[in-house]
Each structure stands twice: as C-alpha cells, then as structure tokens.
C-alpha cells in the first residue's frame, strides 16, 4: 500500500511490489492517473515497508524510500 498525497485525510492505494533482498520492495504497479492521484511512492521506486492494520487485517505499507530504478 502506498499513501496518497494531498487528499486532506489519510488515504492508501493498494499496489503490487516485487520482493527484493534486504527487506526491500520495488513498486511495480503503474499510476494510471497521476494528475488525479499523487502517490507518496511511485513505480520503480525501492521502498522499505512496515506493517499497519486496516479493518483488522495486517498490510505492508511503503514507509521509506531506499532507491529508485526508474
């Protein structure tokens, strides 16, 4: 999950990510409407994640940028 920016409230977008060594993830989902949705992390970026609970379910969320392959 990546945070959406400029929404006025906390909003998260589910995305797909490739698992990499060192507890890193590469975001692979493409933002099809970047003018409407500003993602906190974008396609190709390498992130570290942390767990958060949404509606009682644990999810990984992108928390820290650690590199960029785009």
Buried (B, 14 or more C-beta within 10 A) or exposed (E): BBBBEEEEEEEBBEBEBEEBEEEBBBBEBEBEEEEEBBBBBBBEBBBBBEEEEEEEEEBBBBBEEBEEEE
